[in-house]
């Protein structure tokens, strides 16, 4: 398949890119790594008049800690995030999730912000950022705003980004980062999109009682789904298999994943339980070891 005809522009600054977005609106589309946009264009699921190539905007490629946040520029390559000692030290959940993305060649090309803006409900970066209580920096030619991840995802492949706006940075709060973490997923083959994935953050006291936690599932709804109540039901308790199974079952009993050619609704719900339990169990063990 071939993409439709379009004009192409490669801006030299963020301001130039934002001016083009303001001028073209819904008829202008951003391309960075191209790992999602190129298949969409080739299948003619999108037919923009103008393709705005921001791959040269190195001012949007960085990883740094500042003002209590881990800040990652939208154009940072996924592979750079994966290999970053700073990310591994400050946010190990993210370091654990990134290697599940496609293959190394995919991560070498794909951008951190591109995956978030694409908002596939099974994608590793969106669901991990939701678990981390991150926020997005969104800019237009005339304004800048911060959007929490819980408000960023609207429905399948749809976010709070307006046509004239661009995601420029992701901010992950580091204050009181839980000690326990885990990311796990199930896919047919390595590199395939996950059928179901789970990301968990968890803290315990010195006696092993759970003090706080978050759990996010992917592949069970049109957006990454926060099911924090699965962990919240265990706060104040030492983790046991009986408590774990009961809490997860109660938290996901109303889930109704869609069936598709990859898996039935029932199978996805079964996987959600299995991998939610696995993520919580691993996060709990790590939290105990780091206490």
N, C-alpha and C positions, 0 to 999 in steps of 0.2 A: 504494500500500500504506500501511497505517497501523500504528503501533507497538501493542504490547499495553498493557493498562492497567498503570500503575505509580504508586506514590507518589513525590512529588518533594520534595526538601529542598535548600535552598541555605545551606550552613554559612557562618558569618562568620569562622571561624578554621580553621587546619589541624587543631588538636586536635579540634574538633567533627567534622570530616570523618573523622578517624581513629576516633573513638568510634562513628560510624555504621557504618563498615566493620567494626569489631570486633563490633558488634551484629548486623549483617545477613549478614556473611560472603559466601558465594557468591551470595546473593540481592540484594546491593547492588552497583551499578555506578557508576563515576565518569564524568561528562561534563564536558568543558572547552570545547574549540573545537567539538566535535560533528562534525567533518569525516569521522570514521570511525564514531563511535558512532551517529549518526542513521541512516545507511543500514543498519547492522546491526539497529537496532531496527525500522526500517520493513520489513525483510525477515524480521523475527522470528527472526533467528539468535541473538538473546539476548532473554530474557524476565525481566528483573529485577523484584523486588518494589519496590525503591527505586532511584531515580535521584538521585545525589548531585552536584549542580552546583557545581563548585569555581571557576567562572569569575570569581567576585568576590574570590578570595584573592590580592590584589595582592602579598602578602608572598612569593609564589612566582614573581614576574615580575621578573627582573633579569639583568644581564650584568655580571660584574666579574672582575678578576684578583686572586687572593688565595692566599697560601701556595704559589706556584708553579703554580697551576691557573687555567685559564679556567673560571669557574663560571657555569652558566646555569640559572636557575630553571625548573622543569618547566612553569610556566604562561606563560612568555615566548612571545609570538607569533612565528611563523616569520618573518614580515616584519621584525620588530624585529631578529632575528638576521641576516637578510639585509642590512639597512642599517647595521648596527653598525660604526663605524670600529674599535672595539676588537677585534671578531672578525676583521675584515679584516686588521688588523695582526698579531694574535697567532696566528690560525688560518685562513690563507687557503684551505685545503682546504674548510673548512666554508662559507666565503663563496661558494666556487665551486659547491658542491653544492646549496645551498638554492634558488636560482632555478629549478632543474629540477622543484621540487615543484609540481604542478598549475598553477594560474594565480594571478595576484596576489590575486584574491579569496579563493582557498583559503588562501594564506599569511597574509593579513590575519586570518583567523579561526583557522586551525589553530595548535596549540601545539607547542612543541618537545618537551615530555615526552609529549604525547599520541601523536605519531608514533612515538617510541621504544617506548612501552608497547604500541602496536598491533602493532609488530614484523612488518610486511609485509616479506618477504625481498627485494623490489625497491625498497623505500623508501629515499630518499636519506639521511635522518638516521641510521637504524640502521647502515647499512654504513659511513658516514663515521666515526661514533663508534667502530666496531670498528677501522677503520684507524688512528684517532688514539689507540688504547689507553686510551680513556676509562673512567670508572667511574660507576655510578649510586648516588645516595644514596636509600635506601629506608627509609621509616618506617612503623611501626605505632603503636598507642596505647601500647605498652609498650617499644618497642625501636627502634633505628636501626642499619642495616648498610650497608656498601659492597660493591657487586658489580661486578667487572670485566665489560666487554662480552663477553669470550670465554666467560663463564659465564652471561650474562644471557639469551641466546637459546637456547630449548630445541628448539622445532620450529615449524611454520607457525603464525603468530599466537599463539604461546605463549612466555611468558617466565618468569623466576624469581620474578616477583611473586606473592605469596600473596594470597588473597581479602581478608585484613584489612590489607593493606599498600598504600602509595601511593608512587609515585616523586615525589620532591620536588626533586631537583637532579641535574645532570650535571656531572662534573668532568673537564676535559681537561688532562693534564699538559703544561706548556709547556717544561720543562727539556729541552734537546737536541731541540727540535722540528726535524725534517728541513727543509732549505731547499727541496727540490724537492717539488712537489705536483701532482696532477691529478685531476679528476673528470670522467667522461664517461659517457654512456649512449645507448642506442638505444630509441626509442619510435615507434609508428606515426604519432602526431601530437603536436605540442607540448602538454604538459599531461597526456598519457596516462601510465599506469603504464609504467615501463621494461620492455622485454623482457629486457634485460641491461644492467648498469651496472658500472663499475669505478672504484675509488678507490685512488690510489697516493701514497705518501710515499717520498722517496728522498734520500740524501745522497751527495756525491762529494768527493774531495780536490782539491787544486789542480791535479792533473794529469788530472782527469776520471775517475779510478778510482772505481767505486761502493763506498761504505763501509758502507752500511746501506739497508734499504728494507722497505716493507710494501705488500702488495697485497690488496685485498678485492673480491670479485665479488658482485653481486646478481642474482637471477633464475635462478640455476643450481642452487639447493638450497632446502630448506625454511627455511633461515636465511641471513643474510648469511654468506658463506664466505671465511675468510682463506686465501689461497694465497700466503703470504709466500715460500715456497720459489722461486717464479718469479723474485723479485728476489735472494734469497739465493744462488741459483746463479750470479749475475753479480758477486758481491762480489769486489773486487780487480781487476776488469776494466774497460776502457773499453767503453762500449756500442757494439756494432755490430749491424746488422740481422740478421746470421746468428746471433749470440749471443742476441739478443732473441727471435727466432722459435723457436730451439731450446729456450731456457729456459722460455718460456711453454707451448709444446707439451708439454714434459715435465711441467710443473706441473698442467696441466688434462686430461691424457690419461685419467684415471680418472673425470672428471666424467660424470654421467649425469642431465642435467636432465630434468624431466618434460615430456612433450608436452601441449599444451592447444590450445584453439581459436585462440590467438594465434600460436603458433609450435611447430614440431616440436622434439624433443630435439636433432636434428642441427643445426638452424638456431641454436638457443640456444648450442650448443657452439661453432659457428663464430663467432657474435657474441662469445662470451666471449674467444676468441683474439684477434679483431680489436681489441676495445676494451681488453683487457688490454695489448696491445702499444701501442696509442695512448696509454693512460694512463702507462705506463712511459716511453715516448719523450718525452712532454711534461714529465713530472716531472724527467727527466734533463736536458733542456734548461734548465729553470728553475733546477735546482740548480747547473748550470754558470754561469749568468748571475748568480747570487747569491753564488757562492763568492768 
